[in-house]
Amino acid sequence: MQLKKKNFIVGLLIVLSGCLVYFFTVNDAFLYKQPIMRITHVKNNKTVNIVDEFKNHDQQTGQLITGEILNGNSKGEKFKVHNTYTRSRGMDQKFQVKQQVFVNIYQKGNRKTISISHYKRDTYLLMLCWLTLVLLFIVMRSNGLRSIISVILNFILFLIVVQLDVMWNITSFFWIYAISAILFTALTLLLVIGWNKQCLVTFVAIFFGTAVALMITVAAMWLTGDKGMHYEALDFATQAPKQLFLSASVIGLLGTVMDAATDIVSTLFELKRSQPKVSFKQLFDSGRQVGKKIMGPLINVLLLIFFAETFTLAILYFRTGNSFAYTFEWTMSLGLVQTLISGIGITLVIPSASLLAAAALRGSNE
């Protein structure tokens, strides 16, 4: 009975926290400097068929939008603005009643006019964050809370590292991100696993897999003279493109290797706890078997992430008449190389994590 009461109170607090997040973000316009308008009425005009210069067919609809300003000097004032959207939504948006949008207000003599800038999305973003935190707490309890804290701290650390890179503006900035990768690993393992033998073994396995995979990558690039590597294809590259590519690669590689190493080491430590007499060879073989099982799904996840990142740009290249070879070279090649680097890291960390964990557990009572 006491447990049911405790669960009821926890559930009630979770629901109340969600309601609080929702109502706060819906009414937080006072926090923003840019004017925000709540749409109160929308009148849709007749839909017409259109064809562009590339013979793409679409449908276009005009809207007359009425809304009220929620913040700033124009708070409480009502405005009307025209909007046009297409069925494809390629370069425009369809607006609906009760949505909140950022607007720009222009003063023309005694008359004010506005233009819609973009959606106000903090409600959706924070509600998704709330849902993620709740699910982690329900499924993992205290471990989930530690995972949440590690994510937040790693995010803050990443922002600090980026700011240091911007402030220092040095030529060899790759080492900033390489050192940050070590800090990410240590911080995550300490918070999620705690300071113990399992944490140490996992850290060494991750460091080994990441470092060796990166060295193999750099050696391959040096031997081939970076042939076929179009670093200039990186979006908005403001520093040395190759170092930016390697910096991004080491962060992605770290995440993949950490996933594989943590699974293998955790499984072997749990196996040792449940079967104290298990031998070194059995532990090593078990670790390799776990690695074989997770390697395929992990590499497929990497490929799916790569496809998702390049999908829209690749479609744009294809729709504008570019060949597959040209499109691959300028939109997919760097992402595929990063996927291969992570695949090398997974391949290396499976035997190394299995060996390190088996050696650490030999003769222990874990």
Steps between C-alpha positions, in 0.01 A plus 500: 500500500783739589678417171181573301462830679862592425459409131179703483674807644795460259260463205304805611818707529606391150165602350502833687856572384395437139201733536726764657752477214220527241320797654825684569630468144163597352508821705872585500492766227624757755840324498564584132619827349363426153123561472281189517150483351224253591292414194130557574343455156602350165314535170620269223456611141448284192771244422661527155730267306851630419796380292857626546783535246610139562148368422432417865126502570361630828194666657502846655260649753478853638411582860377814675627472857377704796695500825577679826845607619589346837810697604705813445386856433223381268350257753124465458494644147334299225640459150404338172758344271490301177673163469539261210581131541540208264391141540865384497599749777843524336562868573195609699271416792128454559379684810203413719294658776659506852852461365762750618747650253791742511434812297684810381318830549565790260403862561388684184397845608205460737430150373653175619540190286637156584657197336511150645851374573458141630318279749544527876601141574611503864179328615558199273871486582461516878208257503713248307784555749254449787370178341856370455587573862183336626556184296860476621386540859219242467719240331831552682416693820827621660712379208276696269551814704876453486477456123302823476759686707783362283324615182447850640860530622640367172288750309629785716857375459455483122376860490802609707736318262341664195524842665869439580559408136330822387680721753850359449461472121816289478622306197536157663162481672449125453670429834234703681235254383724198552554597867128575536423148374704357788315726744163394353592137552625540855206716609239268350649182647550649846140619518334196345720215631683658793868481596581129501686233305226476237526876434879479462487201263231666287698826482820324388310297237330815363826695495682219321228445238459871429871581489601208277208553260594867471867417440405255225282769342771766509757252362267403214441866416874570503584200281231590243567872512133566589405395149124528446443679832309820421528678835369816335161327481458553876215740572605847618864404567669806652823328611736240354252257338710187558533569871128570522433166332734315739350679801149398399623147426661453841179606680290261291758223536505545876123454528504180296798346679357594840173325415673177399757498783242573769275216382784246490663593831168526687394158369825334607494653848141385546594154374780483757261601779248232405763230430807566719686193370486600133846477338706764318444329163124479556487869588705597195290284267179636652618856443579424136158341453329806649708720269401297195132536593510876545743585217245454221223712658748772600643534150149506356404775743802700383397453137142607574623813677725570202209454257278727710764778504557495123153410377357848439816641340540192278140532380567867416808402296310228314204728430730761344638252247827389664636150445521240774883515502504879539227494766678228698833681479365829634228395744569145617871419480611671823210352697574153367867539600392594853278192509796283393718657770240412762477149356875459544464617860227241569712223346799594717314546827328159495816290559672766710204550736451123528868445576527782754183399683596132507849587630362734766250237621746212508504368855280783633173470688311753291 
